[in-house]
Amino acid sequence: MKSAILFLIFFSHAIWAASVDELKELLHTPEQLSGHFDQEKYLAAVDTSLKSSGTFAYIAEQEISWHTLAPIENTLTLTPNQIITAQNGQQVSVLDSQNNPVVQVFSDLFFGVMTADWDLLQTYFHIEAHTSQEQWQAQLTPSDVNIAQAITHVSLSGGAFLEQVVLQEVNGNSTTIQFSELLAEGSQ
């Protein structure tokens, strides 16, 4: 009896290796998603963390809006071909992928992470995934040489939707983003 209870306890919390296809089944990718984010950027060189928070919204394959409310209001709008920055309602900069190829890679990565586009992410990363009941976790290790010069790995986790991103940089810096108050419309 004791061994049966231990068996049930162990397997009720077991973490199983999963394929990208299994992640696609577990994770919902809505056409539109909005919510709140809390972000912490750790700067290794000065051993300090910077915190920011705000709201985000995306429309799949069209636009991601990242509205930082604290400590400084700022809006970053990302489309598949542009990165637009605005402060106090005034456009500050526009970067276009035709003039700057890095914009395309950054856009691909940001859209890939935010919309759980595993096929796109596999273009740039090796993906190791695990599932446990209704939760999942994916470790992304760069397969692209250029990305590997800046990023050691990205960890993604969540349930029905992405809930946390942890990006570890080569220089020891890291960024952790927590998502909450998620509101979805439509589903892919």
ABEGO torsion letter per residue (X at the ends): XAAAAAAAAAAAABBBBBBAAAAAAABBBBABBBEBBBBBBBBAAAGBBBBBBEBBBBBBGABBBBBBAOABBBBBBBBAABBBBBBGGBBABBBBAAABAAAAAAAAAAAAAAAGBAAAAAAABBBBBBBBEABBBBBBBBABAAAAAABABBBBBEBABBABBBBBBAAGBBBBBBBBGBBBBEBX
